[in-house]
Amino acid sequence: MGEVGGGMNLSQRLRLFAMRFARPRRVVDIHDLKAVNVAMVDDLLRLLPHDEAMATAIGGDWDAGGARQAAILRHYGLCEDSYLVDVGCGAGRLAGPLSTFLRGRYLGVDLVPALVANARRVAARPDWRFEVIDHIGIPETDGVADMVCFFSVLTHVAHEQAYWYLEEAKRVLNPGGRIVFSFLEYREPWHMKIFHETVASAKARVYTPPNVFLDRSGLQTWAEDLGLSVVEFRDGGDPIVTEGNLGQALCILEKR
């Protein structure tokens, strides 16, 4: 969930934290991936109008962000008849613009039932699948998908969970299929700003989905270990498509 900032920025986190204290709070284990995301969305739905809550939950930038993501997937090989698996589909920011382009199959998965329900409504494609998952995993058989994408997903999970997700992506891909994912890295000055905001949030005990950083050498090692080829890395500010850049770095992997 989220994009340029990897999710909510510090001021948004502090605002949500303050509003949480205005009502009885439930205790959430911040290491429980599903619980912390469901709790955050539940809070937003209590505090904001529905559409605003849905947009805030995935980091805002609804129309332009979805158009950029869709254009990037097309740039890296998504065709009209492809089968796309969208992990962390969120509230449907990507599914919406894709619904008029992609005639092939689509599977969107997310941990949060409210987000999945909104994505299903936004896409308005009865032939597409949307699934709520409880933990790491892609509910699909082996070797059937042409592309798997993770936009602002590996930015919010532990390293071992990110690797696990990439294992799952490889499993469901056809040979030659591609994985497209965004990530945060210390080498980019804008991402270091996010890191400092994350440290400040931790000091303020503002517990929302964490921002997690990866590095290219580590991703290269993971790819080799998984038997995947690195197609390319791109900086967050690179003008890959005319619709603009993501703000997050990109990694494109290919199943051999």
Secondary structure by P-SEA (a helix, b strand, c coil): cccccccccaaaaaaaaaaaaccbbbbbccccaaaaaaaaaaaaaacccaaaaaaaaaccccaaaaaaaaaaaaaacccccbbbbbccccccaaaaaaccccccbbbbbcccaaaaaaaaaaaccccbbbbbbcccccccccccccbbbbccccccccaaaaaaaaaaaaaaccccbbbbbcccccccaaaaaaaaaaaaaaaaccccbbbbbbcaaaaaaaaaaacccccccccccccccccccccbbbbbbbcc
